[in-house]
């Protein structure tokens, strides 16, 4: 019946499993994204989600993971042409609407 699992069927991803283990032997710190890229370079058409699922099944995990952190900087580069400061914090005036700023 179609809903029963067939236990006599062999693993269809056996060749990919062996290739993943072979890549893992040479590159210990490759995650599923890099392994998927390496498989695609070798000519296999494999999705990265499938590689991730197979690596989880085989118990392969990256051990040397270091998150890169950067020091905060609010510098956003050159903003553009800045208008000259003509008021220079002198807002007091005796004539109405002489100095209007935004």
HUCOR-V846369 format. One record per residue. N is the residue number from 0. RES is the residue in one small letter. BURIAL is 1 if it has 9 or more other ideal C-beta (glycine too) atoms within 8 Angstrom, else 0. Layout:
# HUCOR-V846369
N:RES:BURIAL  N:RES:BURIAL
This chain:
# HUCOR-V846369
0:x:0  1:x:0  2:x:0  3:x:0  4:x:0  5:x:0  6:x:0  7:x:0  8:x:0  9:x:0  10:x:0  11:x:0  12:x:0  13:x:0  14:x:0  15:x:1  16:x:1  17:x:0  18:x:1  19:x:1  20:x:1  21:x:0  22:x:1  23:x:1  24:x:0  25:x:0  26:x:1  27:x:0  28:x:0  29:x:1  30:x:0  31:x:1  32:x:0  33:x:1  34:x:1  35:x:1  36:x:0  37:x:1  38:x:1  39:x:1  40:x:0  41:x:0  42:x:0  43:x:0  44:x:0  45:x:1  46:x:0  47:x:1  48:x:0  49:x:1  50:x:1  51:x:1  52:x:0  53:x:1  54:x:1  55:x:0  56:x:0  57:x:1  58:x:0  59:x:0  60:x:0  61:x:0  62:x:0  63:x:0  64:x:0  65:x:0  66:x:0  67:x:0  68:x:0  69:x:0  70:x:0  71:x:0  72:x:0  73:x:0  74:x:0  75:x:0  76:x:0  77:x:0  78:x:0  79:x:0  80:x:0  81:x:0  82:x:0  83:x:0  84:x:0  85:x:0  86:x:0  87:x:0  88:x:0  89:x:0  90:x:0  91:x:0  92:x:0  93:x:0  94:x:0  95:x:0  96:x:0  97:x:0  98:x:0  99:x:0  100:x:0  101:x:0
